[in-house]
Structure formats: C-alpha cells, structure tokens
C-alpha cells in the first residue's frame, strides 16, 4: 500500500508461484494501481521497489507481470525499473 498524508493512494498485489526450472519461488505482480491524481510522482516506482524487496527477502527467483499491449505508460514504468519484455513465449488463457 502507498499512503500519503493518511490517504491510500496506491497498491500492488503479489501472488506466489513456483518456477520448476529454477526450483525457486516466483512472485506474480497481478496489480499495480496509483490514483490518477497521484500519478507521475514516483509512487509506482516505490511500489515496484517494495515488490522487488519483498521477493528478494523471500528468496524468490524474480517477479513476473503482464500488461495490456496498449498500456504504454505502464510499459514505460516497468522498463524504467528493470523489467524486461519477454519475447520468447506466447501466453494463452482459457476464460469462462
């Protein structure tokens, strides 16, 4: 959670997973949200740093995430914070 002057302004949600290749825990960053009026002030960066520290402290292999193709601001944020886009795999899902 990101809090500013007693107000919640953003959050991330991490879910545990496991890499059978590295035999290590892996965290999935499922959500990163910052209130629209609070964006651009470094809150997203701080939330990503907190997620990274949490994963490192827990001995994880890394943090994984996905974003929509047209969410360019999120893609820029992730790239600026060391996340690399995976061009090796296609991702599939079955929705109901």
Buried (B, 14 or more C-beta within 10 A) or exposed (E): EBEEEEEEBBBBEBEEEEEEEEEEBBBEBEEBBBEEEBBEEEBBEBBBEBBBEBBEEEEBBBBBBEBEEEEEEBBEBBEEBEBEEEEEEEEEEEEE
